[in-house]
Amino acid sequence: MPISTLPLNDGTQIPSLAFGTGTAFFHHQDAQTTLESAINIGFTHFDGAQRYKNEATLGAAIKASECSVPRSELFISTKYAPLTPGETAKTALCKSLEKLRLEYVDLYLVHAPKDHTDGDGGGGGLKEVWKAMEECKREGLARSIGVSNFGVRHLLEIVECAQVLPAVNQLEIHPYVWDFVKPLIEVHKEHGIVTSSYGGLSPLCRAPGGPVDPVVEKVRARLEDTWGKPVTRGQVLIKWLLQHDILVVTTSTKAERIREYVDTGNVPELTAEEMWLIESAGAECHQSFFKNTKYCLEGI
Ligand SMILES: NC(=O)c1ccc[n+]([C@@H]2O[C@H](COP(=O)([O-])OP(=O)(O)OC[C@H]3O[C@@H](n4cnc5c(N)ncnc54)[C@H](OP(=O)(O)O)[C@@H]3O)[C@@H](O)[C@H]2O)c1
């Protein structure tokens, strides 16, 4: 089954599963082989960032795969993290496009509000940065624009003056932060903003042995039994996010796992009770694993 898409508030569609080039590949110049296998296995959406310092690797993988998968069938995203004072979202994007060897990105995100509210991130405050993001869209350098790690107060600050609303807000989401992010997701819904997640597999790779584990294992066994094919715990967590209409940005260094992620679309649905059991187990032990999350959720 092809990867499903979610509608964006600017009239375009976004693949609901993305392969990330941060975390496991952060500052990693040799990700090209893995990225090429991700394209061959069926990933179409790639999540990059200036901060990861490996956009050239992603560009090389896109170029090397263009005979089998043309660029027009891929959805490429990158994030603005100003490195030098005086740089703007647009000048930074032009540098990214050069590294990616592309004429446009499908999605351009402001990486984190903290970069622009602490005064030393370049490009001015959030309203000014958003104006520059809108210019990138107007000029066709980015088809869609959005944000990452924005809390309610950051979103409302730009929504107030926006000519183009953010299409996406990407943040840490898994059962252990679910109760905290729910109010933010309600604000996304009010403005038609797609919720995009990273860190979704944290119960498996960052907090193994927690209260979510036995519930996920029980659901995994039930799905495997119903379906008659192998189901993994990672697929259960990805399915839990997708059933909430949340875009999933994940990653892996292993081809086998990349195949497993892409196959998630074929796995049967979780029941409403199973969804609730996973969330209740997460609420027993609230914890986040990324430094931007605390800042994003302050004041909610
Ligand atoms: N906007 C932001 O501020 C921000 C922050 C963080 C991340 N991101 C983006 O999101 C992407 C994904 O982030 P993430 O790493 O947090 O995603 P994740 O989906 O939470 O974790 C992916 C990791 O889980 C491991 N994994 C998968 N199944 C497992 C299992 N059964 N047991 C143990 N480990 C397992 C994989 O390791 P293997 O390599 O061994 O398969 C992989 O490294 C990043 O690459 C980046 O593009 C954005």
The ligand as an SDF file (V2000), in Angstrom:
LIG
                    3D

 48 52  0  0  0  0  0  0  0  0999 V2000
   12.3790   19.3660   14.5200 N   0  0  0  0  0  0  0  0  0  0  0  0
   13.1930   18.9320   15.4560 C   0  0  0  0  0  0  0  0  0  0  0  0
   13.6130   19.6700   16.3530 O   0  0  0  0  0  0  0  0  0  0  0  0
   13.5810   17.4800   15.4290 C   0  0  0  0  0  0  0  0  0  0  0  0
   14.1440   16.8870   16.5840 C   0  0  0  0  0  0  0  0  0  0  0  0
   14.4840   15.5310   16.5300 C   0  0  0  0  0  0  0  0  0  0  0  0
   14.2740   14.8040   15.3640 C   0  0  0  0  0  0  0  0  0  0  0  0
   13.7550   15.4270   14.2630 N   0  0  0  0  0  0  0  0  0  0  0  0
   13.5770   14.6760   12.9820 C   0  0  0  0  0  0  0  0  0  0  0  0
   12.9170   13.4770   13.2260 O   0  0  0  0  0  0  0  0  0  0  0  0
   13.7060   12.3840   12.7320 C   0  0  0  0  0  0  0  0  0  0  0  0
   13.4300   11.1390   13.5270 C   0  0  0  0  0  0  0  0  0  0  0  0
   13.7630   11.4080   14.8700 O   0  0  0  0  0  0  0  0  0  0  0  0
   13.9020   10.2970   15.9730 P   0  0  0  0  0  0  0  0  0  0  0  0
   15.2250    9.6550   15.9040 O   0  0  0  0  0  0  0  0  0  0  0  0
   13.5130   10.9680   17.2160 O   0  0  0  0  0  0  0  0  0  0  0  0
   12.8000    9.2170   15.5300 O   0  0  0  0  0  0  0  0  0  0  0  0
   12.2300    7.9660   16.3110 P   0  0  0  0  0  0  0  0  0  0  0  0
   11.2640    7.3560   15.3680 O   0  0  0  0  0  0  0  0  0  0  0  0
   11.7720    8.2940   17.6810 O   0  0  0  0  0  0  0  0  0  0  0  0
   13.4900    7.0330   16.5250 O   0  0  0  0  0  0  0  0  0  0  0  0
   14.1810    6.4470   15.4740 C   0  0  0  0  0  0  0  0  0  0  0  0
   15.2220    5.5440   16.1070 C   0  0  0  0  0  0  0  0  0  0  0  0
   14.5450    4.4630   16.7350 O   0  0  0  0  0  0  0  0  0  0  0  0
   15.3450    3.3240   16.6460 C   0  0  0  0  0  0  0  0  0  0  0  0
   14.4430    2.1560   16.7170 N   0  0  0  0  0  0  0  0  0  0  0  0
   13.4570    1.8310   15.8670 C   0  0  0  0  0  0  0  0  0  0  0  0
   12.8230    0.7160   16.2740 N   0  0  0  0  0  0  0  0  0  0  0  0
   13.4350    0.3320   17.4150 C   0  0  0  0  0  0  0  0  0  0  0  0
   13.2660   -0.7630   18.3080 C   0  0  0  0  0  0  0  0  0  0  0  0
   12.3240   -1.6890   18.1070 N   0  0  0  0  0  0  0  0  0  0  0  0
   14.0710   -0.8500   19.3740 N   0  0  0  0  0  0  0  0  0  0  0  0
   15.0560    0.0910   19.5990 C   0  0  0  0  0  0  0  0  0  0  0  0
   15.2780    1.1370   18.7760 N   0  0  0  0  0  0  0  0  0  0  0  0
   14.4740    1.2520   17.7040 C   0  0  0  0  0  0  0  0  0  0  0  0
   16.0530    3.4340   15.3020 C   0  0  0  0  0  0  0  0  0  0  0  0
   17.3090    2.8510   15.4560 O   0  0  0  0  0  0  0  0  0  0  0  0
   18.0180    1.9640   14.2920 P   0  0  0  0  0  0  0  0  0  0  0  0
   18.8880    2.9160   13.5520 O   0  0  0  0  0  0  0  0  0  0  0  0
   18.7780    0.9640   15.0960 O   0  0  0  0  0  0  0  0  0  0  0  0
   16.9380    1.3800   13.4510 O   0  0  0  0  0  0  0  0  0  0  0  0
   16.1680    4.9470   15.0860 C   0  0  0  0  0  0  0  0  0  0  0  0
   17.4570    5.4470   15.3330 O   0  0  0  0  0  0  0  0  0  0  0  0
   15.1330   12.9100   12.8010 C   0  0  0  0  0  0  0  0  0  0  0  0
   16.0180   12.1950   11.9810 O   0  0  0  0  0  0  0  0  0  0  0  0
   14.9250   14.3310   12.3370 C   0  0  0  0  0  0  0  0  0  0  0  0
   14.7880   14.3770   10.9350 O   0  0  0  0  0  0  0  0  0  0  0  0
   13.3920   16.7410   14.2780 C   0  0  0  0  0  0  0  0  0  0  0  0
  1  2  1  0
  2  3  2  0
  2  4  1  0
  4  5  1  0
  4 48  2  0
  5  6  2  0
  6  7  1  0
  7  8  2  0
  8  9  1  0
  8 48  1  0
  9 10  1  0
  9 46  1  0
 10 11  1  0
 11 12  1  0
 11 44  1  0
 12 13  1  0
 13 14  1  0
 14 15  2  0
 14 16  1  0
 14 17  1  0
 17 18  1  0
 18 19  2  0
 18 20  1  0
 18 21  1  0
 21 22  1  0
 22 23  1  0
 23 24  1  0
 23 42  1  0
 24 25  1  0
 25 26  1  0
 25 36  1  0
 26 27  1  0
 26 35  1  0
 27 28  2  0
 28 29  1  0
 29 30  1  0
 29 35  2  0
 30 31  1  0
 30 32  2  0
 32 33  1  0
 33 34  2  0
 34 35  1  0
 36 37  1  0
 36 42  1  0
 37 38  1  0
 38 39  2  0
 38 40  1  0
 38 41  1  0
 42 43  1  0
 44 45  1  0
 44 46  1  0
 46 47  1  0
M  CHG  2   8   1  16  -1
M  END
$$$$
